[in-house]
Amino acid sequence: MAQICICDDEEGILKYLKKLLKGHQVTTFNRGGELLAHLESPAGDRVELLLQDLRMPDLDGIQILQRVKEKRPELPVIIMTAFATVDDAVRAIKLGAHDYVTKPCPNEKLLSMVGNVLQMRRLASENRRLREELAGGAPERIVFTSPRFREVYDLTLKVASSDANILVLGESGTGKELIASALHHNSRRCTHQFVSLNCAALNDTLLESQLFGHLRGAFTGAVANQKGMLEEADGGTLFLDEIGDVSPTVQAKLLRVIQERDFIPVGSTRPKKVDVRFVAATNKDLQREVSEGRFREDLFYRLNVISINLPPLRERPEDIEPLARHFLRRFASRMSRDIRDITPEGLDALQSYGWPGNVRELENVMERAVILTNGSAITTDVIPLQVGRSAAQPPTVPARKPEMLALEEMERQHIEAVLKENRYNKSRTAEILAISRRTLDRRIAEFGMGEGEG
């Protein structure tokens, strides 16, 4: 069953076509403006075919076709008209219409045309899915409406076609891996692998083994030869997340790969040639790390040919609602739950919260809400206490303005607050903060925090 939109100013035609296409989910419109508003809404993303009348009272059918093709170039449009002329047909096809029919159209012809369009879409979708699997997986959709993130996304598309190494900067949970994936899938390397590695999750030995591969017997437990991620990413893109946590030893070896385009597997003496584009990400201030001697200056400049700075979610509040609805649809579909909306109070709670964990924290909140919701809409009852409280209570005035605090102090206070909220459960705290347990332990040690009540 496909989702089809029909736009015609004759009520009888709309009823007739809706009955004819009863095997599909059909939505009808008698004005072009209403159709365009629907296609620009979240529900419009699921429309698979448009039947559009050429003569409309508010907008000309050709104008509607042009607007649709600007927003949804892949959406097939069948133009309908009772005033058939060769000029209209040629103009509609040139502007991207799939086909052109005259009214009244025989049932068999229209059904055959609709069936052919939908079959072509299914085949194209399957072919695209198979190509994406061969290229290392489909990129997740990037959801935004804010001008702030539009600048980031436009820059991403602009630099994707180059082979320059990219440094993606931003707080944890802002979507750095999504941007890295978008860079890969919009580049000439998109037919090869996109390989991702979280550098903070591994110690030096394991990180070297994962990056460079190893030979059997290279170290205890190396019972067979293993290809590294550099070799897996040959011809494609290697995304190094949390690059700021890499030790000086591994930094030196990475620098060699970038400069010489070869690497030596652990336990080997023979270098292997490799063609990889590097995209690195960190939530640290790498220039500060360089000045304090913890990160190599030459590696920093090799990775930072172009930098992309991701704003935190609190600085792009326009994106909170579309992201929440996106996650709602995803988790409701995955869990086969009939949950279609968020109550106004629920939206107020989401939009009033500061989201220190950024988009990843919002994703976790929406997954929890979908699991716990009993009705068809998400309410404040299933939104975690620390999120719902922000909408229910006015914020207290701090003794010192937040912007006057050092970032390190703000981070310490936030970690301490989340730890207390979760009764010093480190696993749950790390999940909310969207960092690894190992990173949390290191932050606790750096800030000199005690073990608390747990």
C-alpha positions as MATLAB code, in Angstrom:
seq = 'MAQICICDDEEGILKYLKKLLKGHQVTTFNRGGELLAHLESPAGDRVELLLQDLRMPDLDGIQILQRVKEKRPELPVIIMTAFATVDDAVRAIKLGAHDYVTKPCPNEKLLSMVGNVLQMRRLASENRRLREELAGGAPERIVFTSPRFREVYDLTLKVASSDANILVLGESGTGKELIASALHHNSRRCTHQFVSLNCAALNDTLLESQLFGHLRGAFTGAVANQKGMLEEADGGTLFLDEIGDVSPTVQAKLLRVIQERDFIPVGSTRPKKVDVRFVAATNKDLQREVSEGRFREDLFYRLNVISINLPPLRERPEDIEPLARHFLRRFASRMSRDIRDITPEGLDALQSYGWPGNVRELENVMERAVILTNGSAITTDVIPLQVGRSAAQPPTVPARKPEMLALEEMERQHIEAVLKENRYNKSRTAEILAISRRTLDRRIAEFGMGEGEG';
ca = [
       0.000    0.000    0.000;
       1.497    3.305   -1.161;
       0.830    6.838    0.045;
      -0.638    8.868   -2.839;
      -1.716   12.518   -2.976;
      -4.353   13.776   -5.430;
      -4.847   17.500   -6.085;
      -7.907   18.535   -8.132;
     -10.491   21.311   -7.762;
     -13.413   19.018   -8.710;
     -14.865   17.189   -5.694;
     -16.362   14.487   -7.910;
     -12.968   13.675   -9.444;
     -11.372   13.435   -6.005;
     -14.040   11.003   -4.764;
     -13.829    8.941   -7.952;
     -10.034    8.639   -7.869;
      -9.949    7.890   -4.132;
     -12.395    5.029   -4.691;
     -10.442    3.794   -7.721;
      -7.184    3.737   -5.717;
      -8.756    2.248   -2.565;
      -5.901   -0.252   -2.244;
      -3.602    2.635   -1.321;
      -3.537    5.340    1.347;
      -4.913    8.345   -0.566;
      -4.970   11.963    0.626;
      -6.913   14.518   -1.444;
      -6.595   18.292   -1.806;
      -8.720   20.807   -3.724;
      -6.183   23.661   -3.520;
      -2.529   23.696   -4.510;
      -1.419   25.658   -1.478;
      -2.798   22.997    0.873;
      -0.991   20.274   -1.075;
       2.345   22.109   -0.907;
       1.943   22.682    2.849;
       1.306   18.945    3.312;
       4.364   17.961    1.259;
       6.558   20.272    3.359;
       5.290   18.737    6.629;
       6.827   15.612    8.227;
       3.941   13.517    6.835;
       4.822   14.703    3.326;
       8.113   12.799    3.415;
       6.191    9.534    3.067;
       4.247   10.498   -0.101;
       5.222    8.224   -3.019;
       3.121    9.602   -5.905;
       1.244   12.791   -6.791;
      -1.683   13.078   -9.231;
      -1.951   16.789  -10.063;
      -4.652   18.644  -12.029;
      -3.304   21.223  -14.471;
      -6.032   23.819  -13.862;
      -6.378   24.923  -10.220;
      -8.124   27.977   -8.687;
      -5.206   29.235   -6.589;
      -2.025   27.974   -8.281;
      -1.456   26.792  -11.833;
      -0.614   23.071  -12.063;
       2.688   23.893  -13.746;
       3.603   26.200  -10.831;
       2.749   23.428   -8.377;
       4.870   20.959  -10.372;
       7.838   23.357  -10.281;
       7.502   23.862   -6.517;
       7.203   20.104   -5.907;
      10.294   19.350   -7.989;
      12.287   21.977   -6.089;
      11.446   20.344   -2.740;
      11.043   16.678   -3.740;
      12.830   16.092   -7.078;
      12.493   12.309   -6.692;
       8.669   12.389   -6.240;
       6.878   11.176   -9.425;
       4.065   13.465  -10.614;
       1.307   12.526  -13.066;
      -0.346   15.601  -14.586;
      -4.126   15.418  -15.241;
      -6.114   17.817  -17.402;
      -9.311   18.053  -19.419;
      -7.666   20.622  -21.712;
      -5.072   18.540  -23.487;
      -2.587   20.385  -25.653;
       0.775   19.275  -26.968;
       2.392   22.398  -25.485;
       1.100   21.610  -21.977;
       2.263   18.007  -22.236;
       5.759   18.908  -23.465;
       6.166   21.639  -20.839;
       5.060   19.343  -17.982;
       7.399   16.538  -19.063;
      10.323   18.968  -19.430;
       9.698   20.231  -15.893;
       9.943   16.707  -14.516;
       6.427   15.222  -14.699;
       6.478   11.445  -14.998;
       3.518   11.299  -17.358;
       0.467   13.179  -18.627;
      -3.174   11.978  -18.861;
      -6.395   13.535  -20.081;
      -9.672   13.417  -18.167;
     -11.736   11.312  -18.191;
      -9.020    8.643  -18.165;
      -9.996    4.948  -18.512;
      -9.691    3.077  -15.214;
      -7.387    0.426  -16.629;
      -4.987    2.996  -18.105;
      -4.718    5.033  -14.895;
      -4.324    1.957  -12.680;
      -1.630    0.603  -15.003;
       0.190    3.949  -14.978;
       0.067    4.200  -11.160;
       1.206    0.575  -10.790;
       4.156    1.131  -13.144;
       5.269    4.279  -11.276;
       5.144    2.576   -7.883;
       6.954   -0.503   -9.209;
       9.715    1.714  -10.622;
      10.046    3.454   -7.259;
      10.309    0.137   -5.435;
      13.007   -1.089   -7.833;
      14.924    2.193   -7.570;
      14.709    2.049   -3.779;
      15.950   -1.550   -3.735;
      18.833   -0.735   -6.083;
      19.785    2.265   -3.942;
      19.666    0.133   -0.789;
      21.923   -2.511   -2.360;
      24.408    0.141   -3.539;
      24.453    1.668   -0.079;
      25.076   -1.726    1.527;
      28.034   -2.256   -0.796;
      29.300    1.234    0.063;
      29.134    0.656    3.800;
      25.537    1.417    4.717;
      22.957    4.119    4.068;
      23.544    7.494    5.680;
      21.064    8.377    8.375;
      18.836   11.297    7.494;
      19.976   14.634    8.952;
      16.952   16.476   10.380;
      16.996   20.249   10.851;
      15.097   23.459   10.105;
      17.328   26.051   11.804;
      19.418   28.515    9.757;
      22.344   27.769   12.078;
      22.488   24.107   11.098;
      21.679   24.925    7.453;
      25.063   26.714    7.300;
      26.769   23.595    8.672;
      25.002   21.288    6.219;
      25.688   23.544    3.215;
      29.389   23.634    4.132;
      29.375   19.828    4.475;
      27.969   19.370    0.964;
      30.363   21.984   -0.431;
      33.529   20.313    0.859;
      32.363   16.703    0.409;
      33.556   16.542   -3.200;
      37.138   17.411   -2.235;
      39.663   14.917   -0.899;
      40.718   17.229    1.937;
      40.863   15.850    5.470;
      38.102   17.278    7.661;
      38.008   18.021   11.394;
      34.484   17.982   12.866;
      34.195   19.852   16.173;
      31.357   19.975   18.649;
      30.022   18.765   21.973;
      29.195   15.093   22.515;
      25.918   14.088   20.920;
      25.716   16.902   18.352;
      25.868   14.551   15.350;
      29.545   14.499   14.356;
      29.356   10.981   12.918;
      26.255   11.935   10.888;
      28.215   14.789    9.301;
      31.157   12.451    8.630;
      28.783    9.981    6.957;
      27.254   12.788    4.859;
      30.752   13.847    3.764;
      31.466   10.295    2.602;
      28.165    9.609    0.845;
      28.346   12.893   -1.084;
      31.938   12.345   -2.214;
      33.532   10.451   -5.096;
      34.453    7.794   -2.517;
      30.802    6.883   -1.865;
      31.114    3.516   -3.659;
      33.771    2.420   -1.145;
      33.604    1.823    2.591;
      32.812    4.349    5.307;
      34.598    3.011    8.400;
      34.103    4.477   11.875;
      36.319    4.047   14.932;
      35.844    5.482   18.430;
      39.397    6.157   19.576;
      38.409    6.812   23.216;
      36.934    3.344   23.674;
      40.223    1.432   23.205;
      43.622    1.316   24.873;
      46.754    1.857   22.777;
      47.355   -1.805   21.949;
      43.795   -2.454   20.807;
      43.583    0.856   18.967;
      46.746    0.100   16.967;
      45.460   -3.379   16.181;
      42.081   -2.006   15.048;
      43.678    0.708   12.915;
      46.635   -1.078   11.336;
      45.691   -4.727   11.652;
      48.103   -7.366   12.921;
      49.851  -10.599   12.020;
      49.350  -13.844   13.864;
      51.565  -13.955   16.958;
      52.139  -10.193   17.025;
      50.939  -10.163   20.639;
      49.246  -12.440   23.147;
      45.851  -13.428   21.784;
      46.688  -12.666   18.124;
      45.815  -16.160   16.853;
      45.238  -15.124   13.222;
      46.074  -12.358   10.760;
      43.578   -9.489   10.915;
      42.998   -6.622    8.495;
      42.884   -3.194   10.097;
      40.350   -0.442    9.515;
      42.798    1.488    7.347;
      42.837   -1.408    4.911;
      39.048   -1.806    5.154;
      38.626    1.896    4.320;
      40.998    1.820    1.329;
      39.447    3.999   -1.375;
      36.860    5.284    1.080;
      36.645    7.304    4.290;
      37.948    6.589    7.791;
      36.143    8.437   10.581;
      38.209    8.788   13.761;
      35.904    9.837   16.581;
      37.362   11.338   19.785;
      40.719   11.921   18.081;
      41.703   14.131   21.033;
      42.037   11.023   23.241;
      44.685    9.326   21.063;
      48.086    8.826   22.707;
      51.284   10.469   21.325;
      52.499    7.068   20.089;
      49.425    6.449   17.945;
      49.413   10.105   16.850;
      52.898    9.660   15.367;
      51.806    6.552   13.453;
      48.693    8.271   12.136;
      50.804   11.184   10.933;
      52.926    8.763    8.891;
      49.832    7.298    7.244;
      48.539   10.733    6.255;
      51.938   11.898    4.936;
      53.248    8.728    3.294;
      49.944    7.038    2.382;
      51.148    3.734    3.815;
      51.120    1.883    7.134;
      52.753   -1.113    8.787;
      50.510   -3.770   10.418;
      51.376   -4.702   14.001;
      53.993   -7.459   13.944;
      55.035   -6.778   10.339;
      57.948   -4.923    8.754;
      56.395   -4.417    5.326;
      54.397   -1.240    4.655;
      51.073   -1.369    2.824;
      49.873    1.396    0.527;
      46.463    2.893    1.288;
      44.224    5.627   -0.177;
      42.005    6.954    2.601;
      40.275   10.231    3.332;
      40.387   11.077    7.034;
      37.516   12.698    8.885;
      38.304   13.238   12.563;
      36.066   14.491   15.363;
      36.488   15.665   18.925;
      34.675   17.575   21.647;
      38.000   18.855   22.971;
      39.706   22.153   22.189;
      42.490   20.693   20.041;
      44.370   23.972   19.751;
      44.570   24.070   23.530;
      45.676   20.422   23.538;
      48.431   21.371   21.060;
      49.594   24.366   23.111;
      49.742   22.204   26.259;
      51.725   19.460   24.512;
      49.090   16.713   24.529;
      48.431   16.712   20.766;
      50.930   16.924   17.920;
      50.827   20.242   16.098;
      51.770   18.670   12.739;
      48.981   16.081   13.028;
      46.499   18.798   13.992;
      47.230   20.768   10.810;
      47.132   17.610    8.673;
      43.673   16.747    9.981;
      42.360   20.302   10.135;
      42.507   21.208    6.436;
      38.837   22.188    6.772;
      36.934   22.352   10.068;
      33.184   21.999   10.559;
      31.810   23.271   13.877;
      28.522   21.745   15.035;
      26.361   23.967   17.263;
      24.870   22.370   20.405;
      21.125   21.695   20.369;
      20.459   24.528   22.851;
      21.736   26.991   20.225;
      19.334   25.731   17.556;
      16.022   25.305   19.418;
      14.075   25.327   16.122;
      15.376   21.792   15.531;
      14.049   20.277   18.768;
      10.485   19.627   17.565;
      11.363   18.188   14.110;
      14.054   15.991   15.686;
      11.640   14.787   18.398;
       9.012   13.908   15.776;
      11.645   12.183   13.643;
      12.701    9.996   16.568;
       9.045    9.386   17.460;
       8.333    8.010   13.973;
      11.486    5.907   13.994;
      10.910    4.245   17.364;
       7.142    3.882   16.921;
       7.761    2.074   13.627;
      10.560   -0.064   15.066;
       8.437   -1.098   18.052;
       5.154   -1.363   16.062;
       3.511    1.209   18.340;
       0.581    3.369   17.205;
       1.953    6.617   18.616;
       1.543    9.543   16.255;
       1.936   12.789   18.195;
       3.375   14.733   21.136;
       1.035   16.760   23.344;
       1.569   20.560   23.525;
       2.668   20.172   27.149;
       5.139   17.486   26.114;
       6.571   19.742   23.404;
       6.855   22.598   25.913;
       8.856   20.330   28.220;
      11.186   19.271   25.405;
      11.697   22.811   24.120;
      12.296   24.308   27.573;
      15.118   21.896   28.448;
      18.780   22.771   27.877;
      19.807   19.368   26.359;
      23.357   19.084   27.721;
      23.571   15.692   26.006;
      22.403   17.293   22.734;
      20.670   15.284   19.979;
      21.755   11.940   21.425;
      20.075   12.751   24.735;
      16.888   13.788   22.886;
      16.984   10.487   20.999;
      17.270    8.548   24.277;
      14.383   10.532   25.798;
      12.129    9.841   22.801;
      12.956    6.123   22.782;
      12.044    5.914   26.475;
       8.845    7.885   25.862;
       7.723    5.566   23.047;
       8.321    2.526   25.257;
       6.328    3.941   28.187;
       3.458    5.696   26.348;
       0.064    3.984   26.611;
      -2.009    6.271   24.363;
      -1.491    7.664   20.864;
       0.443   10.762   21.988;
       3.515   11.343   24.144;
       2.782   13.308   27.324;
       4.928   14.829   30.061;
       4.236   11.748   32.222;
       6.716    9.677   30.192;
       9.355   12.386   29.833;
      12.251   11.999   32.314;
      12.084   14.097   35.460;
      15.033   16.352   34.655;
      13.480   17.255   31.262;
       9.878   17.709   32.449;
      10.951   19.751   35.453;
      12.462   22.437   33.221;
       9.032   23.275   31.767;
       7.146   22.995   35.066;
       9.404   25.188   37.190;
      10.974   28.562   36.421;
      14.765   28.420   36.413;
      16.485   29.653   39.523;
      18.891   32.538   39.134;
      22.442   31.258   39.617;
      24.846   33.121   41.854;
      27.132   33.474   38.859;
      26.028   33.856   35.247;
      26.682   30.619   33.275;
      28.509   32.476   30.527;
      31.038   33.697   33.102;
      32.064   30.159   34.061;
      34.953   28.374   32.396;
      33.880   25.484   30.144;
      35.778   23.047   32.368;
      33.853   24.229   35.437;
      30.519   24.005   33.603;
      31.381   20.453   32.559;
      32.322   19.507   36.129;
      29.076   20.930   37.548;
      26.955   19.209   34.918;
      28.577   15.803   35.407;
      28.144   16.145   39.172;
      24.456   17.092   38.757;
      23.698   14.136   36.458;
      25.547   11.758   38.777;
      23.441   12.942   41.741;
      20.209   12.748   39.726;
      20.995    9.099   38.932;
      22.198    8.212   42.457;
      25.802    7.898   41.213;
      24.946    5.137   38.734;
      27.883    5.632   36.365;
      26.539    3.510   33.512;
      23.263    5.434   33.425;
      25.101    8.767   33.795;
      27.420    7.949   30.885;
      24.400    7.023   28.751;
      22.631   10.335   29.477;
      25.822   12.330   28.867;
      26.352   10.402   25.606;
      29.934    9.455   26.512;
      31.642    6.148   27.209;
      31.962    4.798   30.768;
      35.723    5.026   30.373;
      35.523    8.735   29.469;
      33.235    9.373   32.460;
      35.677    7.664   34.830;
      38.493    9.781   33.437;
      36.486   13.015   33.869;
      35.617   12.066   37.469;
      39.297   11.466   38.204;
      40.373   14.707   36.507;
      37.841   16.766   38.457;
      38.707   15.026   41.738;
      35.136   13.901   42.409;
      34.460   11.284   45.049;
      32.502    8.109   44.402;
      29.394    9.699   45.959;
      26.549    7.795   47.475;
      26.962    4.775   45.197;
];
